[in-house]
Amino acid sequence: MNYSKRREALIEKVDADCFLVFNLEGSDFPSMYYLSGFSGEGALLVSGKGPLLITDSRYTEQAGREIRDIPLRQVTGSYLDEIAGAITDAGFSRIALSGARMSCSVVNKLREKCDCEIVITEDPVSDLRRIKEREEITRIRAAVELTEESLDELVGEIRVGMSERELALRLEFIMREKGAEQVAFDLIVAAGENAALPHYQPGDRLLKHGDLLLFDIGAKLDRYCADMTRVFSVGKPSGEAQDIYDIVLAANKAGISAVSNGKSGKEVDAAARDLIASAGHSEHFQHGLGHGVGLEVHEGPRLSPMSTDTLQTGMTVTVEPGIYLPGFGGVRIEDLTVVTEDGCEVLTTFPKDELVQIG
């Protein structure tokens, strides 16, 4: 990872003497890690004078292991006092930071402590992160492979009478056993009528014959996330279940075919959404078609009717159309793609071309 090149790109992007990243209890881990490779807590000052990492005694040894090209300043009092002192010592008069990543309270306290102008930007580091480097794609691909291998192992264990929570716990265990740092997000395992809730949390619902069983899952490996959704039928599916599966599968493939450099997020979304609408289910597809994936499982760009994004080569984006029928269940099929000049590469390879019967 070329952290120095990333910092140079950030300096060119912001109109300020310095850009401040403050990661406390995970408040901005993505920016800190992306710009330095440091995974602990602290502050990072990025400027034309060079970077400076500010951290406390809990992380100084860790910083020495993870980064070697950035000077370190250890906190002796409060973080905000140390940050203000570093800004004063460097003679910075105009400091930029991300309003999307830093709380209003912290910004106000910095203004009280710093004799400089503080400029609130949206999230310039997130903008840089949209286009992935080769090493980032390699890490995402590995996270996807681990996720798929884990689901494949779990499928053979699924039986009628198991609970959603039991399946989610077992799947996370398999992922960690295979080397995942953690899950990329709270795994979604939804059976029967619960599959109609797009962001359902697994509960005590037991699997029954005839259920649709939805898995929206992803492992995190080497700091990068995977994201994939597959749906199974517990025993023989009903005619209605098969019908909506076939529609969503066709929409998924239409969306993937639309992904390409230069396409707008609205265009790609419409390719899948229009197909679902023509099948009479426009009101049953309530979310955007997709989102970026990287250090975070939800990042830019966005594929939706309201998207203002344009796809560029190297972006990683999901394609995940769905149909959700209250009281019955739902189907979502999600693949993770990498945008190329003339289309996309699909990273997810787990079978989807038929509604597989399990249990």
Backbone hydrogen bonds, N-H to C=O, Kabsch-Sander energy under -0.5 kcal/mol:
donor,donor_aa,acceptor,acceptor_aa,energy
3,Y,1,M,-1.3
6,R,2,N,-1.6
7,R,3,Y,-2.3
8,E,4,S,-2.2
9,A,5,K,-2.1
10,L,6,R,-1.9
11,I,7,R,-2.4
12,E,8,E,-1.8
13,K,9,A,-1.0
13,K,10,L,-0.6
14,V,10,L,-1.6
16,A,14,V,-1.2
17,D,94,R,-2.1
18,C,94,R,-1.2
19,F,46,V,-2.6
20,L,96,A,-2.8
21,V,19,F,-0.5
21,V,44,L,-2.5
23,N,42,G,-3.1
24,L,22,F,-0.7
27,S,24,L,-1.0
29,F,26,G,-0.7
32,M,28,D,-1.9
33,Y,29,F,-2.9
34,Y,30,P,-2.5
35,L,31,S,-2.0
36,S,32,M,-1.3
37,G,32,M,-0.6
37,G,33,Y,-1.7
38,F,32,M,-0.6
42,G,23,N,-2.6
43,A,54,I,-2.8
44,L,21,V,-2.7
45,L,52,L,-2.8
46,V,19,F,-2.6
46,V,44,L,-0.6
47,S,45,L,-0.5
48,G,17,D,-0.6
50,G,47,S,-1.6
52,L,45,L,-1.7
53,L,71,P,-2.6
54,I,43,A,-3.3
55,T,53,L,-0.5
55,T,73,R,-1.7
59,Y,56,D,-2.3
60,T,56,D,-0.6
63,A,59,Y,-2.8
64,G,60,T,-1.9
65,R,61,E,-1.4
66,E,62,Q,-2.3
67,I,63,A,-2.7
73,R,53,L,-2.8
75,V,55,T,-2.6
82,E,78,S,-2.0
83,I,79,Y,-2.8
84,A,80,L,-2.4
85,G,81,D,-2.3
86,A,82,E,-2.3
87,I,83,I,-2.3
88,T,84,A,-2.3
89,D,85,G,-2.7
90,A,86,A,-1.8
91,G,87,I,-0.8
91,G,88,T,-0.8
92,F,87,I,-1.8
95,I,117,E,-3.3
96,A,18,C,-3.0
97,L,119,V,-2.0
98,S,20,L,-0.5
99,G,97,L,-0.7
99,G,121,T,-3.4
100,A,122,E,-1.7
101,R,98,S,-0.9
102,M,98,S,-1.4
107,V,103,S,-2.2
108,N,104,C,-2.5
109,K,105,S,-2.1
110,L,106,V,-2.3
111,R,107,V,-2.1
112,E,108,N,-1.5
113,K,109,K,-1.6
114,C,110,L,-2.7
116,C,114,C,-1.4
117,E,93,S,-3.1
119,V,95,I,-3.6
119,V,117,E,-0.6
120,I,118,I,-0.5
121,T,97,L,-3.0
121,T,119,V,-0.7
127,D,123,D,-1.6
128,L,124,P,-1.8
129,R,125,V,-2.0
130,R,126,S,-0.6
130,R,127,D,-0.9
131,I,128,L,-0.7
132,K,130,R,-0.6
132,K,314,G,-2.4
137,I,133,E,-2.1
138,T,134,R,-2.1
139,R,135,E,-2.0
140,I,136,E,-2.5
141,R,137,I,-2.8
142,A,138,T,-1.9
143,A,139,R,-2.0
144,V,140,I,-2.4
145,E,141,R,-2.5
146,L,142,A,-2.2
147,T,143,A,-2.1
148,E,144,V,-2.6
149,E,145,E,-2.5
150,S,146,L,-2.1
151,L,147,T,-2.3
152,D,148,E,-2.5
153,E,149,E,-1.7
154,L,150,S,-2.1
155,V,151,L,-2.5
156,G,152,D,-0.8
157,E,154,L,-2.5
158,I,154,L,-0.8
158,I,155,V,-0.9
160,V,359,G,-0.7
161,G,207,L,-1.5
162,M,159,R,-1.8
164,E,205,R,-1.7
165,R,203,G,-2.2
167,L,163,S,-2.1
168,A,164,E,-2.5
169,L,165,R,-2.5
170,R,166,E,-2.3
171,L,167,L,-2.6
172,E,168,A,-2.3
173,F,169,L,-2.2
174,I,170,R,-2.3
175,M,171,L,-2.4
176,R,172,E,-2.5
177,E,173,F,-2.5
178,K,174,I,-1.6
179,G,176,R,-1.3
180,A,175,M,-2.3
181,E,220,K,-2.3
182,Q,220,K,-1.0
184,A,218,G,-2.5
185,F,218,G,-0.6
188,I,216,D,-2.6
189,V,187,L,-0.6
190,A,214,L,-2.4
192,G,212,L,-2.4
194,N,191,A,-2.0
195,A,192,G,-1.9
196,A,193,E,-1.4
197,L,194,N,-1.8
200,Y,197,L,-1.5
207,L,162,M,-2.7
210,G,234,V,-3.7
211,D,208,K,-1.9
213,L,232,F,-2.8
214,L,190,A,-3.0
215,F,230,R,-2.8
216,D,188,I,-2.4
217,I,215,F,-0.6
217,I,228,M,-3.0
220,K,182,Q,-2.7
221,L,224,Y,-2.6
224,Y,221,L,-2.0
225,C,294,G,-2.5
226,A,219,A,-1.3
228,M,217,I,-2.3
229,T,334,E,-1.3
230,R,215,F,-2.2
232,F,213,L,-2.5
233,S,356,V,-2.8
234,V,211,D,-3.1
235,G,233,S,-1.2
235,G,358,I,-1.8
242,Q,238,S,-2.3
243,D,239,G,-2.2
244,I,240,E,-2.4
245,Y,241,A,-2.0
246,D,242,Q,-2.3
247,I,243,D,-1.9
248,V,244,I,-2.4
249,L,245,Y,-2.7
250,A,246,D,-2.0
251,A,247,I,-2.2
252,N,248,V,-2.8
253,K,249,L,-2.2
254,A,250,A,-2.0
255,G,251,A,-2.6
256,I,252,N,-2.3
257,S,253,K,-2.1
258,A,254,A,-1.1
259,V,255,G,-0.9
259,V,256,I,-0.8
261,N,340,T,-1.9
262,G,311,L,-3.0
263,K,260,S,-2.0
265,G,309,D,-2.7
268,V,264,S,-2.0
269,D,265,G,-2.0
270,A,266,K,-2.5
271,A,267,E,-1.6
272,A,268,V,-1.0
272,A,269,D,-0.6
273,R,269,D,-2.9
274,D,270,A,-2.6
276,I,272,A,-1.8
277,A,273,R,-2.7
278,S,274,D,-2.4
279,A,275,L,-0.9
280,G,277,A,-2.0
281,H,276,I,-2.0
284,H,281,H,-1.5
285,F,282,S,-1.1
289,L,303,L,-1.0
290,G,303,L,-1.8
292,G,299,E,-2.4
292,G,301,P,-1.3
293,V,316,T,-1.0
294,G,296,E,-2.7
299,E,292,G,-1.7
303,L,290,G,-2.6
304,S,302,R,-0.6
307,S,304,S,-1.3
311,L,263,K,-3.3
314,G,339,V,-2.4
315,M,312,Q,-2.1
316,T,130,R,-0.6
317,V,337,T,-2.2
318,T,291,H,-2.6
319,V,335,D,-2.3
320,E,289,L,-3.3
323,I,331,V,-2.3
324,Y,284,H,-2.0
325,L,329,G,-3.0
328,F,325,L,-2.3
329,G,325,L,-2.3
331,V,323,I,-2.5
333,I,321,P,-1.6
334,E,229,T,-1.8
334,E,332,R,-0.5
335,D,319,V,-1.9
337,T,317,V,-2.5
338,V,345,E,-2.7
339,V,315,M,-3.1
340,T,343,G,-2.7
343,G,340,T,-0.7
345,E,338,V,-2.5
347,L,336,L,-2.8
347,L,345,E,-0.7
348,T,336,L,-1.0
356,V,354,E,-1.2
358,I,233,S,-2.7
